[in-house]
């Protein structure tokens, strides 16, 4: 089934006059929903001259720790290896069904019972290609960003771009990261403001974060 995006609403993204149809969009969303035990929806989109950048919402009725446990047991987002994922496989199939349109995910938000995880694209196709790696690092760093399981995050922003950090540490690279595995922005239940988590040091760093620019 195809979707005519000229008939759908978009509040945050720009929508020029270009008219596109995405063949197989409904099947794509259902495929992702099946493999991630989630309800998947197209929240927003940006139509440009060559294609469409999408913002997807993934709503999954489990807690973050439970999701990570299912992922580690290859039950949630089951895949053959770290570089493969249902998101990558489904996106490749969608691209094959729409060879004349450049399709990409600009933002993916994962809504869990206790946490929201907002993943932003760093460059072309990075969310699709690195989604498994991001979830793996969430599992690897869970013990650290929960401060030894004593605190729960209720929002995680991946990654934090350098432009969004005021007064960063002196040894922080002065450029936007091309990696998801340098800095994240995390809201903890006991903190009023967001904190910067440094994945290379396994700790929070003293810096001010303006998430409104993220």
ROFI-963916 format. One line per field, with one value per residue (C-alpha): residue number from 1; residue in three letters; z, x, y. Coordinates in nm, 2 decimals. Each point is the difference from the previous one (the first is absolute). Layout:
# ROFI-963916
k [NUM ...]
r [ALA ...]
w [Z ...]
u [X ...]
v [Y ...]
This chain:
# ROFI-963916
k [1 2 3 4 5 6 7 8 9 10 11 12 13 14 15 16 17 18 19 20 21 22 23 24 25 26 27 28 29 30 31 32 33 34 35 36 37 38 39 40 41 42 43 44 45 46 47 48 49 50 51 52 53 54 55 56 57 58 59 60 61 62 63 64 65 66 67 68 69 70 71 72 73 74 75 76 77 78 79 80 81 82 83 84 85 86 87 88 89 90 91 92 93 94 95 96 97 98 99 100 101 102 103 104 105 106 107 108 109 110 111 112 113 114 115 116 117 118 119 120 121 122 123 124 125 126 127 128 129 130 131 132 133 134 135 136 137 138 139 140 141 142 143 144 145 146 147 148 149 150 151 152 153 154 155 156 157 158 159 160 161 162 163 164 165 166 167 168 169 170 171 172 173 174 175 176 177 178 179 180 181 182 183 184 185 186 187 188 189 190 191 192 193 194 195 196 197 198 199 200 201 202 203 204 205 206 207 208 209 210 211 212 213 214]
r [UNK UNK UNK UNK UNK UNK UNK UNK UNK UNK UNK UNK UNK UNK UNK UNK UNK UNK UNK UNK UNK UNK UNK UNK UNK UNK UNK UNK UNK UNK UNK UNK UNK UNK UNK UNK UNK UNK UNK UNK UNK UNK UNK UNK UNK UNK UNK UNK UNK UNK UNK UNK UNK UNK UNK UNK UNK UNK UNK UNK UNK UNK UNK UNK UNK UNK UNK UNK UNK UNK UNK UNK UNK UNK UNK UNK UNK UNK UNK UNK UNK UNK UNK UNK UNK UNK UNK UNK UNK UNK UNK UNK UNK UNK UNK UNK UNK UNK UNK UNK UNK UNK UNK UNK UNK UNK UNK UNK UNK UNK UNK UNK UNK UNK UNK UNK UNK UNK UNK UNK UNK UNK UNK UNK UNK UNK UNK UNK UNK UNK UNK UNK UNK UNK UNK UNK UNK UNK UNK UNK UNK UNK UNK UNK UNK UNK UNK UNK UNK UNK UNK UNK UNK UNK UNK UNK UNK UNK UNK UNK UNK UNK UNK UNK UNK UNK UNK UNK UNK UNK UNK UNK UNK UNK UNK UNK UNK UNK UNK UNK UNK UNK UNK UNK UNK UNK UNK UNK UNK UNK UNK UNK UNK UNK UNK UNK UNK UNK UNK UNK UNK UNK UNK UNK UNK UNK UNK UNK UNK UNK UNK UNK UNK UNK]
w [0.00 -0.09 0.21 -0.17 0.24 -0.15 0.19 0.34 0.25 0.12 0.28 0.06 -0.34 -0.32 -0.27 -0.35 -0.29 -0.13 0.00 0.10 0.06 0.22 -0.12 0.27 0.29 0.20 -0.04 0.11 0.32 0.08 -0.06 0.25 0.25 -0.02 0.06 0.28 0.18 -0.07 -0.16 -0.27 -0.15 -0.24 0.20 -0.23 -0.33 -0.21 -0.38 -0.19 -0.37 0.01 0.26 0.35 0.35 0.25 0.38 0.14 0.35 0.15 0.30 0.19 0.33 0.20 0.22 -0.12 0.20 -0.13 -0.35 0.03 0.15 -0.30 -0.24 0.16 -0.03 -0.37 0.06 -0.05 -0.35 -0.08 -0.24 -0.12 0.11 0.13 -0.34 -0.10 0.15 -0.10 -0.04 -0.25 -0.18 -0.02 -0.11 -0.28 -0.12 0.01 -0.20 -0.26 -0.03 -0.06 -0.22 -0.12 0.36 0.25 0.33 0.33 0.37 0.14 0.35 0.19 0.34 0.21 0.26 0.28 0.32 0.21 -0.26 -0.33 -0.23 -0.27 -0.27 -0.26 -0.33 -0.01 -0.37 -0.28 0.10 0.34 0.21 -0.23 -0.01 0.37 0.19 0.14 0.11 0.18 0.19 0.08 0.15 0.20 0.16 0.05 0.17 0.19 0.33 -0.04 -0.11 0.27 0.26 0.10 -0.05 0.26 -0.25 -0.31 -0.31 -0.14 -0.32 -0.19 -0.30 -0.24 -0.09 0.15 -0.26 0.09 -0.10 0.29 0.27 0.17 0.16 -0.08 0.16 -0.15 -0.15 -0.17 -0.38 -0.14 -0.27 -0.05 0.06 -0.28 0.26 0.22 0.26 0.14 0.19 0.09 0.18 0.29 0.23 0.33 0.24 0.28 -0.23 -0.12 -0.30 -0.26 0.06 -0.26 0.01 -0.14 -0.14 -0.02 0.37 0.13 0.19 0.00 -0.09 0.11 -0.29 -0.07 -0.26 -0.20 -0.13 -0.17 -0.28 -0.03]
u [0.00 0.13 -0.04 -0.05 0.18 -0.17 -0.31 0.17 0.07 0.35 0.03 0.38 0.16 -0.01 -0.23 0.07 -0.24 0.18 -0.24 0.13 -0.15 0.18 -0.08 -0.03 0.01 -0.28 0.17 0.33 -0.16 -0.17 0.32 0.19 -0.29 0.01 0.37 0.02 -0.32 -0.11 -0.24 0.19 -0.13 0.13 -0.02 0.16 0.18 0.20 -0.03 0.29 0.10 0.14 -0.21 -0.14 0.14 -0.23 -0.05 -0.13 -0.15 0.04 -0.23 0.09 -0.18 0.30 0.26 0.35 0.17 -0.25 0.05 0.38 -0.03 -0.22 0.25 0.29 -0.19 -0.07 -0.37 -0.06 0.11 0.13 0.29 0.28 0.28 0.08 0.01 -0.34 -0.34 -0.37 0.03 0.28 -0.17 -0.34 0.15 0.20 -0.33 -0.17 0.28 -0.03 -0.38 0.08 0.31 -0.06 -0.03 0.28 -0.16 0.17 -0.09 0.10 -0.13 -0.12 -0.17 -0.04 -0.28 0.03 -0.20 0.27 0.23 -0.01 0.31 0.04 0.25 0.10 0.17 0.37 0.04 -0.17 -0.15 0.17 -0.31 -0.08 0.35 0.10 -0.32 0.12 0.32 -0.19 -0.21 0.31 0.16 -0.31 0.03 0.38 -0.03 -0.33 0.19 0.19 -0.27 -0.24 0.28 0.03 -0.38 -0.09 -0.16 -0.23 0.03 -0.33 0.14 0.31 0.12 0.24 0.24 0.06 0.15 0.28 -0.20 -0.24 0.26 0.08 0.35 0.11 0.31 0.32 0.09 -0.34 0.03 -0.11 -0.23 -0.32 0.05 -0.03 -0.04 -0.29 0.24 0.16 -0.26 -0.37 -0.24 -0.18 -0.28 0.00 -0.30 0.20 0.15 -0.19 0.23 0.14 0.35 0.27 0.11 0.35 0.01 0.37 0.04 -0.31 -0.10 -0.20 0.21 -0.05 -0.16 -0.32 -0.24 -0.25 -0.23 -0.22 0.26 0.02]
v [0.00 0.34 0.32 0.34 0.24 0.31 -0.12 -0.04 0.28 0.11 0.25 0.03 -0.08 0.20 -0.12 0.14 -0.04 -0.32 -0.30 -0.34 -0.34 -0.26 -0.35 -0.25 0.25 -0.17 -0.34 0.15 0.15 -0.33 -0.20 0.22 -0.02 -0.38 -0.03 0.26 -0.08 0.36 0.23 0.19 0.32 0.26 0.32 0.25 0.02 0.24 -0.02 0.13 -0.01 -0.35 -0.18 -0.01 0.02 -0.16 0.03 -0.33 -0.07 -0.35 -0.05 -0.32 -0.09 -0.12 0.16 0.09 -0.28 -0.26 0.11 -0.02 -0.35 -0.11 0.15 -0.18 -0.32 0.08 0.01 0.38 0.10 -0.35 0.00 -0.22 0.23 0.35 0.16 -0.14 0.10 -0.01 0.38 -0.03 -0.29 0.17 0.33 -0.18 -0.16 0.33 0.15 -0.28 0.07 0.37 0.01 0.36 0.14 0.06 -0.12 0.05 0.03 0.34 -0.07 -0.32 0.03 -0.30 0.04 -0.26 -0.02 0.18 0.17 0.18 -0.04 0.26 -0.10 0.26 -0.06 0.10 -0.05 -0.20 -0.33 0.00 -0.09 -0.29 -0.13 0.04 -0.06 -0.34 0.16 0.28 -0.25 -0.21 0.31 0.08 -0.34 0.03 0.34 -0.06 -0.06 0.32 0.25 -0.14 0.07 -0.36 -0.07 0.27 0.24 -0.03 0.21 0.12 0.15 -0.08 0.21 -0.18 0.15 0.34 0.23 0.23 0.31 -0.09 -0.01 0.33 0.02 -0.35 -0.16 0.13 -0.33 -0.05 0.01 0.33 -0.14 -0.19 -0.37 -0.25 -0.27 -0.10 -0.12 0.32 0.20 -0.05 0.24 -0.17 0.12 -0.18 -0.01 0.18 0.27 0.31 0.06 -0.24 -0.15 -0.08 -0.36 -0.07 -0.35 -0.01 0.08 -0.18 0.30 0.33 0.31 0.36 0.18 0.19 -0.15 0.19 -0.28 0.25 0.01 -0.37]
